[in-house]
Amino acid sequence: MSKGQLAKLGGFLESKRAAIADISQAGVDPDRLIKAVLSMAMQNPDVGSCNQRSILQCAMRLAEIGLYPNQRFGPWVIKRGDAATLDLGAGGWKQACLLSGVFTRVECHAIREGEPFEIRRGHVPPFDHKVTAEDIKKDAPVIGFYAWFFRSDGDQEIRQVYMSELKKLEAMSRGKAWATNWEAMARTKALKIACVEQAQGLPPDNPLVMAAAAEENDWEGLDVEPLQGTPQDKARALLERVGATT
């Protein structure tokens, strides 16, 4: 992205600063957000070639969730077709969980063939996944993932994500990321499914609900009709599309 293009994009985003500030979560600095979006566009030339309005839309989505772009862990502003779109990535989903006020920590782990894994109802933690040195088989195939949520009230929850759910998402994908780094993509999507479920029942303006709604029309680049209803309705519809259970 040339300096001239960057300056033009920067001027456009600056002209929309007031609109970004109006919808920002408390604590979000619009100037810092604009700089972070510009930095991502500078590091990713494809983003710089996207139409400016789509980049603005990504910035506004980040503002209403309360996130800043993060080149390493996400969220990312990426190019899809001729437009920029938001990909929260594992980093974005974890941050949205923390911003929700419901969770203090979120983890997502792979389950490999041959590893001991057992869900135990009514226990804390609600499962058993103790892997000793003898159990570790880095080359063993992944047979699933689980997201582990630590709630602010001290409780813990687990959501096991099955291969059938991930395979459906992979089949819907139009990108190459699954082929180049399958496990990383699968882990992120497993976390995404679990987080969207956790958004159910939260207030419409909660950051986690906003995050679930932000990717409503960007689920692996699938062309879909705009979802109608509240953010919770949209999140529920996303789960139905990927065959996830509520």
C-alpha positions in Angstrom: 0.0 0.0 0.0 1.5 3.3 -1.1 1.9 6.3 1.2 -0.7 8.1 -0.8 -3.2 5.3 -0.5 -2.6 5.1 3.2 -3.0 8.8 3.7 -6.2 8.8 1.7 -7.6 5.9 3.8 -6.4 7.6 7.0 -8.2 10.8 6.0 -11.4 8.9 5.3 -11.4 7.1 8.6 -10.5 10.3 10.5 -13.6 11.9 8.9 -15.7 9.2 10.4 -14.1 9.4 13.9 -17.2 10.8 15.5 -19.4 7.9 14.2 -16.8 5.4 15.5 -16.7 7.1 18.9 -20.5 7.1 19.1 -20.8 3.3 18.9 -17.6 2.4 20.8 -17.6 0.3 23.9 -16.5 2.2 27.0 -12.7 2.5 27.1 -12.2 2.3 23.4 -9.9 5.1 22.0 -11.1 5.9 18.5 -7.8 7.4 17.6 -5.9 4.3 18.7 -8.4 2.1 16.8 -8.0 4.1 13.6 -4.2 3.8 13.9 -4.4 0.1 14.5 -6.6 -0.4 11.4 -4.3 1.7 9.3 -1.3 -0.3 10.6 -3.0 -3.6 9.6 -3.8 -2.2 6.1 -0.2 -1.1 5.7 1.1 -4.6 6.7 -1.5 -6.4 4.5 -1.5 -4.8 1.0 -4.6 -6.7 0.0 -6.6 -4.9 2.7 -5.4 -1.6 1.4 -6.9 -2.4 -2.0 -10.4 -2.9 -0.5 -13.1 -0.3 -0.8 -12.9 2.2 2.0 -16.4 1.8 3.3 -15.8 -1.9 4.0 -12.7 -1.0 6.0 -14.8 1.5 7.9 -17.4 -1.1 8.6 -14.7 -3.4 10.1 -13.5 -0.5 12.3 -17.0 0.2 13.5 -17.6 -3.5 14.3 -14.4 -3.6 16.3 -15.4 -0.4 18.2 -18.8 -1.7 19.2 -17.3 -5.0 20.5 -14.4 -3.1 22.2 -11.5 -4.7 20.3 -8.4 -3.5 18.5 -6.8 -5.3 15.6 -3.9 -7.6 16.6 -1.6 -8.8 13.8 -0.5 -11.9 15.7 -3.5 -13.3 17.4 -6.5 -11.5 15.9 -8.8 -9.9 15.3 -7.8 -9.2 11.8 -9.1 -7.0 9.0 -8.8 -9.2 5.9 -9.8 -9.1 2.2 -12.6 -11.2 1.0 -13.6 -10.6 -2.6 -13.3 -6.8 -3.2 -14.2 -5.9 0.3 -12.6 -5.9 3.8 -14.2 -8.1 6.4 -13.6 -8.9 10.1 -12.0 -12.1 11.2 -12.0 -12.2 15.0 -9.5 -15.1 15.3 -8.8 -16.9 18.5 -7.5 -13.7 20.1 -10.6 -11.7 19.3 -13.0 -14.3 20.6 -11.0 -14.7 23.9 -11.0 -10.9 24.4 -14.7 -10.7 23.7 -15.3 -13.3 26.4 -13.3 -11.3 28.9 -15.0 -8.1 27.9 -18.4 -9.7 28.5 -17.8 -9.7 32.2 -19.0 -13.2 32.4 -15.6 -15.0 32.1 -12.2 -14.5 33.5 -10.4 -17.0 31.2 -11.0 -19.1 28.2 -8.9 -21.9 26.8 -9.3 -24.1 23.8 -7.5 -27.5 23.5 -7.2 -30.3 20.9 -8.1 -33.9 21.8 -5.8 -36.4 20.1 -6.4 -40.0 19.4 -5.1 -42.1 22.3 -5.3 -39.3 24.9 -7.6 -39.9 27.9 -10.6 -37.6 27.8 -13.8 -37.9 29.8 -16.6 -35.5 30.5 -17.8 -35.7 34.1 -21.2 -34.2 34.8 -21.5 -32.2 38.0 -17.8 -31.9 38.7 -15.3 -29.0 38.8 -13.5 -29.1 36.5 -16.3 -30.8 34.5 -14.0 -33.1 32.6 -10.8 -35.1 32.9 -8.0 -34.5 30.3 -4.8 -35.3 32.0 -2.0 -36.0 29.5 1.1 -37.5 30.9 4.5 -37.6 29.1 3.7 -41.2 28.0 0.3 -40.1 26.5 1.6 -37.2 24.4 1.6 -38.1 20.7 2.1 -34.9 18.8 1.6 -36.7 15.5 -1.6 -38.4 16.5 -4.7 -37.3 14.6 -6.9 -34.7 16.3 -10.4 -36.2 17.0 -12.0 -33.0 18.5 -11.5 -29.9 20.5 -13.0 -28.4 23.7 -13.4 -24.9 24.9 -13.0 -24.4 28.7 -14.7 -21.3 30.2 -13.8 -20.0 33.6 -16.7 -17.9 34.8 -16.4 -14.8 37.0 -18.7 -16.5 39.6 -16.2 -19.3 40.0 -18.0 -21.9 38.0 -16.5 -23.6 34.9 -18.0 -24.8 31.7 -16.8 -27.0 28.9 -18.1 -27.2 25.3 -16.8 -30.2 23.3 -16.7 -29.5 19.6 -17.0 -32.5 17.4 -15.2 -33.2 14.1 -18.5 -33.3 12.3 -19.1 -29.7 13.2 -15.6 -28.7 12.0 -15.7 -30.7 8.8 -18.9 -28.9 7.9 -17.2 -25.5 8.4 -14.2 -26.7 6.4 -16.5 -27.8 3.5 -18.1 -24.3 3.5 -14.7 -22.5 3.3 -13.5 -20.9 0.2 -10.1 -20.0 1.4 -6.8 -21.9 1.6 -6.2 -21.6 5.3 -7.6 -25.0 6.1 -5.3 -26.7 3.7 -2.2 -24.8 5.0 -2.8 -24.9 8.7 -5.7 -27.2 9.5 -5.3 -27.5 13.2 -5.0 -23.8 13.9 -8.1 -23.1 11.8 -10.0 -25.9 13.4 -9.0 -24.7 16.9 -10.2 -21.1 16.1 -13.5 -22.3 14.7 -14.1 -24.6 17.6 -13.6 -21.7 19.9 -15.9 -19.6 17.8 -18.7 -22.2 17.9 -18.4 -22.4 21.7 -18.3 -18.6 22.2 -21.4 -18.1 20.0 -23.2 -20.5 22.2 -22.1 -18.7 25.3 -23.5 -15.4 23.9 -27.0 -16.9 24.2 -29.1 -15.1 26.9 -26.7 -12.2 27.4 -27.9 -8.5 26.9 -27.9 -7.3 23.2 -25.2 -4.8 23.9 -22.8 -7.3 25.6 -19.4 -7.4 23.8 -19.7 -11.2 23.3 -23.1 -10.9 21.7 -21.8 -8.1 19.5 -18.9 -10.4 18.5 -21.3 -13.2 17.5 -23.4 -10.8 15.4 -20.3 -9.1 13.9 -19.4 -12.2 11.8 -23.1 -13.0 10.9 -22.5 -12.7 7.2 -18.9 -13.7 7.2 -19.1 -17.3 8.4 -16.3 -18.7 6.3 -17.2 -16.3 3.4 -20.5 -18.1 2.8 -22.9 -15.9 0.8 -26.1 -15.8 2.9 -29.1 -13.6 3.3 -28.8 -11.0 6.1 -30.0 -12.4 9.3 -33.0 -10.7 10.9 -33.8 -10.1 14.6 -31.8 -9.4 17.7 -28.1 -10.2 18.1 -29.1 -13.3 20.1 -31.3 -14.4 17.2 -28.5 -14.0 14.8 -26.1 -15.9 17.0 -28.6 -18.7 17.2 -29.0 -18.8 13.5 -25.3 -19.1 13.0 -25.3 -22.2 15.2 -28.1 -23.7 13.2 -26.1 -23.2 10.0 -23.1 -25.1 11.2 -25.2 -27.8 12.8 -24.1 -27.0 16.3 -26.4 -27.9 19.2 -27.7 -25.3 21.6 
